[in-house]
């Protein structure tokens, strides 16, 4: 059996996300998948020495991890898994590869609970922004998205909730801790400063 068609699956998913994700999704947008989590998982995989088939499956799981948002906002991971199971055979993925991808997608559900190293890597990539300089921008996008979907929370309470989340969050992999822990501590200080004012 040949190699799975990575370029084909990437083109398919990017097209679906671009056309079918609701416009209210300021955070869980195509940008989150393509320009945020995919490069993050590739960075972490390189640091952790993950390549070959495992890297392919990681990248594939990233593509599908938020596809369920095309249909519903909450409990969307099973929809992404169903789409992966339905479409990945057409791109040459084996049943075992698809089940590995499904496990990784499910691991990204909050609260995250990865069972394998690959699941830990995708979880860390999904929350890579917690330790980056653009954290506040992505946090504001998530806040705007939640408001659009009916949440009733003040920006001050949002900052409090984010401060609590960052303070209690731990990356699962050494690669993510090395890359993002210092930035996450800086973002905790930024949130504390915002709340102090």
N, C-alpha and C positions, 0 to 999 in steps of 0.2 A: 504494500500500500504506500502511496506517495505521501509527501509532506503535506500537512494542512495548508490551505491557501490563506496565509495571514493578510496579504494585501487585499484579497477579495473580501474577507470578513470585515476588515477595517473600513473599506469603502462602503460596504452594506450598512454597518452600524452608524458611521458618521452621517450617511444619508438619512437614515431613520431618525436619528437624534435631531438633526437639523430641521426635518420636516414635522416631526410628531411630538416633540417635547412642548408642553404648554409654555407660553411666553412669560407667565408669572414666575417661572423658575429662574430666579436671579442667581441662585447659588448652584443648584443641581442642573446646570445648563450643559450644553455641548462643550463649552469652554472648560468646565470642571473635569469632564472625562478626558478630553483631548489635550488640553494645555496645562492641566494641573496633575491629575492622578496618573495618567500614562507616563509623562516624563518622571514623576516621582517614583513610580514603581521600577522604571528602568534604572534610575540612579541607585535606588536601594539594592536592586538585584545585582548591579555591578559591584557595589561595595561588599555585598555578601557572597560574591562569587557564584551567583545563580545564572545559568545560561542554558542554551539548548532547548530541549522540550519544556523544561520547567519555566524558562523565561517566556516562551511562546504561550504557555497556558496562563501565566500571570497576566501577560498583556491582554490576552483574550478575555479573561475574567474582568479586567478593568473596563474593557469596552462594554460589557453587558451589565456591569454592577448597578447602574442607575437606569437601565432601559425601562424598568417597571414604572418609572415616573411618567412614561407616556400614557399609562392607563390610570394610575391612582397614586395619591401622595403618600399614604401610610401603607405599611406592609407591602412594599413594592418589590422586595427581593425575590419572592416566589415567582413573580411575573417575569423578571429578568431571567431567572433560571429556566422557566418554561420556554421563553424565546430562544435561549441558548440551546436547549434540548431539541427544539423544533428546527432551528436553522443551521447549527454547526455541522450536522452530518453532510449537508450540501457543500460545505467547504473542506471536507475530507478529514474531519475530526473523528476519532474512534469513540465508542461508548465510554471507555475508561477515562479518556482525556476530558470528555464532556462532564463526567461526574466530578472530576477534580476541579474543573471550572465552576461547577454548581456549588461545591463546598466553599470555594473562595468567595463567590458572590454572597452566600448566606452569612459568611463570617463578617461581612461589612455591616450587617444589621446592628443597630445600637440597642443595648450596650454590646460592644464587640466581644466576641468570645472565640478567637481562632483556635483550631485544634492541631494545625500543622504549621510548619515553618513558612510555607507559601501563603497560607491564610494569614499568618502574622504579618508578612510583608505587604499584602494588599491592604490590610487594616491600617498599617502605618502610613502607607502611601495615600490612603483616602483621607487621613487627617494630617497630612504633611503641612498644610497651611498653618496649623497651630504654632509651628516654630519658625514661620517665615516673616519677613518684613511686611508683606502685604496682608498679614493676618486680619488687621482691623477692617480692611476693604472686604475681604471674604466674609467676615463676621457680619458686616452691615448688609451684604447681599443676602445672607441667610436670614437675618432679621426681617428684611423687606419681603422675602419670600414667605416667611411664616405669617406676617401681617396680611399678605395677599390671600393666604389660605385660611384666614379667620382667627388667627391668634390675637389675643388681647393682652399685650405686655408693653410696658413703657420701656424706653431706651435705657433708662437707669436700671430697671429690673433685668433687662437683657444683659447689660454689662455685668451685673451681679451674678447672673446665671452662668455667663461665660467665664468669669473669674473662678467660680466654683468648679466648672468643668475642667478648665486648664489646670487648676491646682490639684485636682484629683486624677488627672489623666497621666498614664505612663505608656510610652511607646513599648511595643513588644520586642522589637529587635535591637540588637546592639548598633546596627548600622543607622537606624532612625534616631536612636538616642544620641549617638555621636554627631549626627548631622543637625538635629533639630532641638535638642534639650536646652541649649544655651539661648536660642532664639525664643523658645517657649517661656523661659524665665523672664526674658525681656518683655514679652507680650503680657505676662502677668503683671509686671511693674507698670506697663502702659495702662492696663485696665484699672489698676489700683489708683493711678494718677487721675484717670477720668472720673472715677467714683469719688475721689477726694474733692474734686471741683464741682 
